[in-house]
Amino acid sequence: LKMMKKPMKKRGGAARDDDDEGRGQRRSRRLNAEAAAAERAIEGCEREREKRESTARKAFRSAERELGRLLREGRRLDFDCEGDVVVPSGEAPCFFPRGLKRFEVDGETLSRLEAAHESAKAGAEKTMAWAGGSSLADDPKWRVFGLPEGARDLLEAHGVKLHAVETAAKDIAAEIEASERSCVDLRDVPDVTAIRRKLRLKHDTPLVALQPNVHAGVPFLPPHLDYPLHDGFGEVVVTVPMRQTHPATVVLLDRDFDHDNLGTRAFYFDVKPTEAYVLAGDARNHFLHGLFALRDPHRESLNLRFGLHSYEDAKRVYDAWRIPLPPPPCHERRKESGDSGFRKEAVY
């Protein structure tokens, strides 16, 4: 057995040196490739950052020009001691934002709303483009919905579709799915009794949603309408500032306004960091609304959406804006009939 065993040849020092040198070269090439890839990634990030900053500067300059023109040519709105907009005598219906309101929010209520605002933001699986849906995929503004108990059933029963009215037909299903993932079921709904008193709401008018909105560096919100059977639901919409340090300017544009003649169709007013404003009635249904926060590009706000339009009331809004109306909801209610029967009943 000893004779069968062959002694192993020992490798010389030169061979080991060659292997070590090869490993060193391979490691060096790998490190160089990783460094080059990291450098390209950094350069790409820098280009993207410069592009975003350039876009933000252009958006700011555009907003600044629009706001300056509005302040020169538009009509400033006044409010009485109750916070209701002052309607000049002789103003025709639907041509003045009746139903508009502005009021101070007490500190205790504001603290409760801030907690709900942060809770909804943290709990959302996905965020959605704010004001414009999938057509604004490159817009950094975003929102989520915080839903109290029973709100999902209310939205379904009223036929509300959680997508923007501007969304292309091919993208609707995907946007609805994404919107549903941006909804958070709230365990603790803040007490908003003080706000209800200010609004003189009926006791059975539900709070359907709390909607955090984040500007994310964009200094303005383009004028738009909250369509009641889409993601702009709510009979009464209250906007409470959450992250705001300077007054912002809210603009309202009549649906027949002429961009070249703002004087008769454009209105504006300021809201302080502790003031809420309310869109209801004509102000909510017959006017576009937007906001300029040039000194607070990272402003955040919280929308409180109270009540839902009936199908008949929503139809009047869509007809006025010449927008196709979604089909009426047909909710099936199960009723016991004998052992296992049920009868279909349409809500509308």
ChimeraX attribute file (.defattr): number of C-alpha atoms within 10 A of each C-alpha:
attribute: neighborCount
match mode: 1-to-1
recipient: residues
	/A:1	4
	/A:2	5
	/A:3	5
	/A:4	6
	/A:5	7
	/A:6	7
	/A:7	6
	/A:8	6
	/A:9	6
	/A:10	6
	/A:11	8
	/A:12	8
	/A:13	8
	/A:14	9
	/A:15	10
	/A:16	11
	/A:17	11
	/A:18	11
	/A:19	11
	/A:20	12
	/A:21	12
	/A:22	12
	/A:23	12
	/A:24	12
	/A:25	12
	/A:26	12
	/A:27	12
	/A:28	12
	/A:29	12
	/A:30	12
	/A:31	12
	/A:32	12
	/A:33	12
	/A:34	12
	/A:35	12
	/A:36	12
	/A:37	12
	/A:38	12
	/A:39	12
	/A:40	12
	/A:41	12
	/A:42	12
	/A:43	12
	/A:44	12
	/A:45	12
	/A:46	12
	/A:47	12
	/A:48	12
	/A:49	12
	/A:50	12
	/A:51	12
	/A:52	15
	/A:53	13
	/A:54	12
	/A:55	13
	/A:56	16
	/A:57	14
	/A:58	12
	/A:59	15
	/A:60	20
	/A:61	14
	/A:62	13
	/A:63	21
	/A:64	17
	/A:65	11
	/A:66	13
	/A:67	22
	/A:68	12
	/A:69	12
	/A:70	18
	/A:71	17
	/A:72	12
	/A:73	16
	/A:74	21
	/A:75	18
	/A:76	14
	/A:77	16
	/A:78	16
	/A:79	15
	/A:80	12
	/A:81	9
	/A:82	11
	/A:83	18
	/A:84	19
	/A:85	18
	/A:86	15
	/A:87	15
	/A:88	10
	/A:89	6
	/A:90	6
	/A:91	11
	/A:92	8
	/A:93	9
	/A:94	15
	/A:95	18
	/A:96	23
	/A:97	26
	/A:98	20
	/A:99	17
	/A:100	21
	/A:101	23
	/A:102	26
	/A:103	22
	/A:104	17
	/A:105	19
	/A:106	12
	/A:107	10
	/A:108	10
	/A:109	15
	/A:110	19
	/A:111	14
	/A:112	14
	/A:113	22
	/A:114	19
	/A:115	13
	/A:116	22
	/A:117	24
	/A:118	13
	/A:119	17
	/A:120	23
	/A:121	22
	/A:122	12
	/A:123	16
	/A:124	19
	/A:125	14
	/A:126	17
	/A:127	19
	/A:128	26
	/A:129	21
	/A:130	22
	/A:131	25
	/A:132	19
	/A:133	23
	/A:134	21
	/A:135	14
	/A:136	15
	/A:137	12
	/A:138	9
	/A:139	16
	/A:140	15
	/A:141	24
	/A:142	18
	/A:143	26
	/A:144	30
	/A:145	30
	/A:146	28
	/A:147	20
	/A:148	19
	/A:149	16
	/A:150	11
	/A:151	16
	/A:152	16
	/A:153	10
	/A:154	15
	/A:155	19
	/A:156	14
	/A:157	17
	/A:158	21
	/A:159	21
	/A:160	23
	/A:161	20
	/A:162	22
	/A:163	25
	/A:164	24
	/A:165	24
	/A:166	14
	/A:167	16
	/A:168	13
	/A:169	8
	/A:170	8
	/A:171	13
	/A:172	19
	/A:173	14
	/A:174	12
	/A:175	20
	/A:176	16
	/A:177	12
	/A:178	18
	/A:179	24
	/A:180	20
	/A:181	16
	/A:182	20
	/A:183	25
	/A:184	23
	/A:185	18
	/A:186	18
	/A:187	12
	/A:188	11
	/A:189	18
	/A:190	18
	/A:191	12
	/A:192	14
	/A:193	12
	/A:194	13
	/A:195	18
	/A:196	15
	/A:197	11
	/A:198	16
	/A:199	19
	/A:200	9
	/A:201	15
	/A:202	10
	/A:203	9
	/A:204	7
	/A:205	13
	/A:206	17
	/A:207	21
	/A:208	24
	/A:209	29
	/A:210	28
	/A:211	23
	/A:212	27
	/A:213	26
	/A:214	23
	/A:215	22
	/A:216	15
	/A:217	18
	/A:218	23
	/A:219	25
	/A:220	26
	/A:221	18
	/A:222	15
	/A:223	16
	/A:224	15
	/A:225	20
	/A:226	21
	/A:227	20
	/A:228	26
	/A:229	29
	/A:230	18
	/A:231	21
	/A:232	20
	/A:233	24
	/A:234	26
	/A:235	22
	/A:236	25
	/A:237	22
	/A:238	21
	/A:239	20
	/A:240	26
	/A:241	26
	/A:242	21
	/A:243	18
	/A:244	20
	/A:245	14
	/A:246	16
	/A:247	18
	/A:248	22
	/A:249	18
	/A:250	20
	/A:251	26
	/A:252	25
	/A:253	27
	/A:254	21
	/A:255	17
	/A:256	11
	/A:257	16
	/A:258	13
	/A:259	10
	/A:260	6
	/A:261	11
	/A:262	18
	/A:263	16
	/A:264	15
	/A:265	20
	/A:266	25
	/A:267	23
	/A:268	20
	/A:269	19
	/A:270	19
	/A:271	20
	/A:272	17
	/A:273	19
	/A:274	19
	/A:275	17
	/A:276	21
	/A:277	24
	/A:278	22
	/A:279	24
	/A:280	21
	/A:281	16
	/A:282	18
	/A:283	23
	/A:284	25
	/A:285	26
	/A:286	24
	/A:287	29
	/A:288	19
	/A:289	22
	/A:290	18
	/A:291	21
	/A:292	24
	/A:293	25
	/A:294	21
	/A:295	13
	/A:296	20
	/A:297	19
	/A:298	17
	/A:299	24
	/A:300	20
	/A:301	21
	/A:302	26
	/A:303	23
	/A:304	24
	/A:305	21
	/A:306	21
	/A:307	20
	/A:308	22
	/A:309	18
	/A:310	14
	/A:311	21
	/A:312	10
	/A:313	13
	/A:314	20
	/A:315	19
	/A:316	13
	/A:317	21
	/A:318	18
	/A:319	11
	/A:320	12
	/A:321	16
	/A:322	9
	/A:323	13
	/A:324	10
	/A:325	16
	/A:326	16
	/A:327	9
	/A:328	17
	/A:329	15
	/A:330	15
	/A:331	15
	/A:332	13
	/A:333	12
	/A:334	12
	/A:335	12
	/A:336	10
	/A:337	9
	/A:338	7
	/A:339	6
	/A:340	8
	/A:341	9
	/A:342	13
	/A:343	10
	/A:344	11
	/A:345	12
	/A:346	11
	/A:347	14
	/A:348	12
